[in-house]
Amino acid sequence: MVAAFEGWNDAGEAASDAVKHLVRLWDAEKAAALDADEYYDFQFTRPVVERTPRGDRRIKWPATRIFRASIPGAELDVVLVSGVEPSYKWRAYTAELLALARELDVDCLLLVGALLADVPHTRPIPVTATTEDPELRACLGLEASQYEGPVGIVGVLAEMAALADIPALSLWAAVPHYVGQAPSPKAELALLYRIEDLLQVPVDVEQLTEEAEAWERGVDELSTEDPEVAAYVRQLEEAKDTAELPEASGESIAREFERYLKRRRRD
């Protein structure tokens, strides 16, 4: 199960957009939905009016939708959760979602989030992967999260999954805080690359790659128009480069080159 939630856990809507991308890419079919009236405050998370392809007017309610897909060319079924962080009854909400996971034979949970951070838009978007499950840590070479503080529904769902004996891991993309508004295609792309690595399945991101490049060019133009912003970006770049210099090891370079070769073979 791959899950993301709009709201507090979703800077630039990068996480929710990444899961929606997978729903479209894999032609996922809707398997279930959670009752919106039970979990949402519609004065806080308001429904919106939209037009259907036929031109009809309709109201779209905040919801949590569960999709199922069989990935083409891979012996892997995936459950995709696309929702809005609930306003009420978080424990009941996570219990219902995990009960559906059991019904759909889910054996691992991948939670996707995005946060605002002091990172430059000109460098690769950092994506952190953590898990509290000892077997996943050993298998994937991950670490436990050291974060302490307020949590969103992603953190609650991770703990409830552990109590239900469903291994869970979390991916968090760091979105530059000075361009944290949606969309954030570069952060979305970074999350999809990491999901591709973890699931060991190809993810078509050609169009998104072009959008990420256009986004970066646009932010470049905006930052050069403001000397203070340009100076701040240079400061972030220097801090980032200094911090990552020791990590430019042969192992990390080989890992990136291997990813490049895999993509070239698919192309």
TASUL-V58596 format. One record per pair of residues at least 6 apart in sequence whose ideal C-beta (glycine too) atoms are under 7 Angstrom apart, sorted by the first residue. I is the first residue (numbers start at 1). J is the second residue. D is the distance in Angstrom with one decimal. If there is no record, write none. Layout:
I/J/D, I/J/D
This chain:
1/79/4.3, 1/81/6.3, 1/101/5.4, 1/106/4.4, 1/109/4.9, 1/110/6.8, 2/19/6.0, 2/22/6.6, 2/78/6.2, 2/80/5.4, 2/110/4.7, 2/112/6.5, 2/195/6.8, 3/81/3.6, 3/109/6.9, 3/111/5.6, 3/112/6.8, 3/157/6.9, 4/10/6.7, 4/15/4.0, 4/16/4.7, 4/18/6.5, 4/19/4.2, 4/82/6.7, 4/112/4.2, 4/113/7.0, 5/16/6.8, 5/83/5.2, 5/84/6.4, 5/85/4.6, 5/153/5.3, 5/154/6.4, 6/13/6.5, 6/16/4.7, 6/84/4.7, 6/85/6.6, 7/84/6.0, 7/85/3.5, 7/152/7.0, 8/85/5.9, 8/152/4.4, 9/15/6.6, 9/85/6.4, 9/113/4.3, 9/152/4.0, 9/153/6.5, 9/154/4.6, 10/16/5.2, 10/113/6.7, 10/114/5.6, 11/114/4.2, 11/115/5.3, 11/116/4.8, 11/175/4.2, 11/180/5.3, 12/114/6.0, 12/175/4.5, 12/180/5.5, 12/181/6.6, 12/182/5.2, 12/183/6.6, 12/184/2.8, 12/187/5.7, 13/182/3.9, 13/183/6.0, 13/184/6.7, 14/114/4.0, 14/173/5.3, 14/175/6.0, 14/184/4.4, 14/187/3.7, 14/188/4.5, 14/191/6.2, 15/112/4.4, 15/113/5.0, 15/114/4.6, 15/191/6.4, 16/82/6.4, 17/183/6.2, 17/188/4.8, 18/112/5.9, 18/188/4.9, 18/191/4.3, 18/192/5.3, 19/80/5.6, 19/82/5.1, 19/112/6.3, 20/82/5.8, 21/188/6.9, 21/192/6.4, 21/208/6.8, 22/80/5.7, 23/67/5.3, 23/80/5.3, 23/82/6.4, 25/203/6.8, 25/204/5.9, 26/69/3.9, 26/71/5.7, 26/78/7.0, 27/69/6.6, 28/67/3.6, 28/68/6.2, 28/69/3.8, 28/80/5.4, 29/67/6.3, 29/68/5.9, 30/65/6.1, 30/67/5.6, 31/66/5.0, 31/67/6.1, 31/68/4.4, 31/104/6.6, 32/66/4.4, 32/100/5.5, 33/63/5.7, 33/64/6.6, 33/65/5.0, 33/66/6.7, 34/63/7.0, 34/64/4.3, 34/93/6.9, 34/96/6.0, 34/97/6.9, 36/61/5.0, 36/62/5.9, 36/63/4.9, 38/89/6.6, 39/86/3.8, 39/87/6.6, 39/88/5.5, 39/89/5.8, 39/93/5.2, 40/62/5.0, 40/84/6.9, 40/86/6.1, 40/87/5.2, 41/87/3.8, 41/88/6.9, 44/87/5.7, 45/62/4.5, 45/84/5.6, 45/87/6.4, 47/59/5.0, 47/60/6.1, 47/61/4.7, 47/62/6.6, 48/60/5.3, 49/57/6.3, 49/59/5.7, 50/58/6.3, 50/60/5.4, 51/57/6.1, 52/58/5.9, 62/84/4.3, 63/83/6.6, 63/84/7.0, 64/81/6.7, 64/83/3.1, 64/84/6.9, 65/82/5.4, 65/83/6.6, 66/79/6.3, 66/81/5.5, 66/100/5.9, 67/80/4.4, 68/77/6.8, 68/79/5.5, 68/104/6.5, 69/78/5.2, 69/80/6.6, 70/77/5.3, 71/78/6.1, 71/201/5.1, 74/201/4.6, 76/199/6.7, 76/201/6.2, 79/101/6.8, 79/104/5.1, 79/106/5.6, 81/97/7.0, 85/152/6.0, 85/153/4.7, 86/93/4.9, 86/153/6.5, 90/153/6.3, 90/156/5.4, 94/156/5.7, 94/157/5.0, 94/160/4.3, 95/160/7.0, 97/157/6.9, 98/160/6.1, 98/161/6.2, 98/164/5.1, 98/166/6.7, 101/109/7.0, 101/166/6.5, 106/166/6.6, 108/167/5.1, 109/161/4.8, 109/166/5.4, 109/167/7.0, 109/168/4.0, 110/169/6.0, 110/171/6.9, 110/198/6.7, 111/154/4.9, 111/157/6.3, 111/158/5.7, 111/168/6.3, 111/170/4.5, 112/171/5.1, 112/191/5.9, 113/154/4.8, 113/170/6.6, 113/172/4.9, 114/172/6.7, 114/173/4.5, 114/175/5.3, 114/187/5.7, 115/172/5.8, 115/174/6.3, 115/175/6.8, 116/175/5.6, 116/177/4.0, 116/180/4.8, 117/174/3.7, 117/175/6.7, 117/177/6.3, 118/177/6.5, 118/236/6.2, 119/126/6.2, 119/174/4.9, 119/176/5.4, 119/236/6.5, 119/240/6.5, 120/176/6.5, 120/233/5.4, 120/236/3.9, 120/237/4.7, 120/240/5.8, 121/176/4.6, 121/179/5.9, 121/216/6.1, 121/219/4.8, 122/216/7.0, 122/233/6.8, 122/237/6.1, 123/237/6.6, 123/240/5.2, 124/190/6.8, 125/173/5.5, 125/174/6.3, 125/186/5.5, 125/187/4.8, 125/190/3.9, 126/174/4.5, 127/171/5.8, 127/172/6.9, 127/173/5.0, 127/190/5.0, 127/191/6.1, 127/194/4.8, 128/172/4.8, 129/142/5.3, 129/169/6.1, 129/171/5.4, 129/194/6.6, 130/142/6.0, 130/143/6.0, 130/144/6.1, 130/145/4.0, 130/169/6.8, 130/170/5.5, 131/137/5.7, 131/142/5.1, 131/144/7.0, 131/168/6.6, 131/169/3.8, 131/170/7.0, 132/144/5.6, 132/162/5.9, 133/167/4.3, 133/168/6.7, 135/167/6.8, 136/142/6.4, 136/167/5.4, 136/169/5.6, 137/143/6.7, 137/144/6.8, 142/169/6.6, 154/170/6.5, 158/168/4.7, 158/170/5.9, 161/168/4.1, 162/168/6.2, 171/191/6.0, 171/194/5.5, 173/187/4.3, 173/190/5.4, 173/191/5.0, 175/184/5.3, 175/187/4.8, 178/229/6.8, 179/219/5.3, 185/208/5.8, 185/211/4.2, 185/212/4.3, 185/215/5.0, 186/212/4.2, 186/215/5.7, 186/216/6.1, 188/208/6.5, 189/205/5.9, 189/208/5.3, 189/209/6.4, 189/212/4.8, 192/203/5.2, 192/205/5.5, 195/203/6.6, 196/202/6.8, 196/203/4.3, 202/266/5.6, 223/229/4.7, 223/230/5.1, 223/233/5.3, 224/230/5.6
